[in-house]
Amino acid sequence: MSDGRSSLMKLSATRAVRVGVPILLGVATFALGLGYALPLMSVETLVFWEDHYTLPGSVVKLWQGEKIGLALLIGLFSIAFPVVKLLVMAWVWWWPMGDVRRVSVIHWLGVLGKWSMLDVFVVAMIVVLVQSKGMLDASPKAGLYAFTVAVVLSTVSSIWIERVARHVGEDGQHAG
């Protein structure tokens, strides 16, 4: 199709009904919300005190402890970026856009998405470091697992969206 308007389309309008991507995005969003709301880990000091740490709460504690740089880094990559990534993927999936713009957005999602697992790695390293202290015992909690599920599902979603977009771009039509 040669006119400029024909390339403006929604990926969700591809020939094959694609319910998988919306389901993955929905579950990833729900899991991310749980990952933010539920404790990532608990730290037990001696036998008497136990603290639970959520991701947003940890960023606030770092900020209050004047570790501004670390708070900003974790806040940016572990809180803001996953939310923005899910919003951009939903935008790419449901909003009509030209092939050039879609390819550019998907390219940058892929580049930035490579950093997604860094969040999980940082939290896991914190648990290991806290466990290495003699008087402390740290254990992962449901929030860490929910956050990990959100990161993995958003990665799978972005791969799926990229695949569909590539097929649409190659065929120049509504391919599934």
C-alpha positions, 0 to 999 in steps of 0.5 A: 500500500503506497499512501502514507496513511496505510502504514498507520495501524495498531499492532493489536489490529493484526490479522490473527487475534492477539490476546496474548500480549494484552494478557501478558501486559495485564499480568505484568502490570498486576505483578509489578503493583504487587512487587511494589506493595509487598515486602521484597525482603525481611531482615531479622536482627538478633531474634527480636526485631524484624523489618520488612522492606518494600521497594518504594519504602527502601527508596524513601529510606535511602533518600532520608538517609542522605544516600540520594544518588542510590535512591535516585538510581534505584527509583529510576530503574526499579520504579519509574522505568518498569512503569514507563516500559509497560505504558510504552508497550501498551502505547505501541500495541494499541495506538496507531503509528507509522512503521518508522516511528514504531521501529524506533520506539521498539528499538529503544525499548529493546535497548533499555529493556536489557537493563530490566534484570538489573533490578532483580540482580540488585535486590538479590545482591542486597539480600546476599549482602545482608545475609553475610552480616553475622547478626542479621538474617535476610530472606526474600519475600513475595514482593521480590518474586512478584517483581521478578515475574513482572520483569520477566513478563514485560520482557516476554511482552516486548519480544512478542510485540517486536515480533509482531511489528517485524511481521507487519513491517515485512508484509506491509499488511496486517500479518499475524 
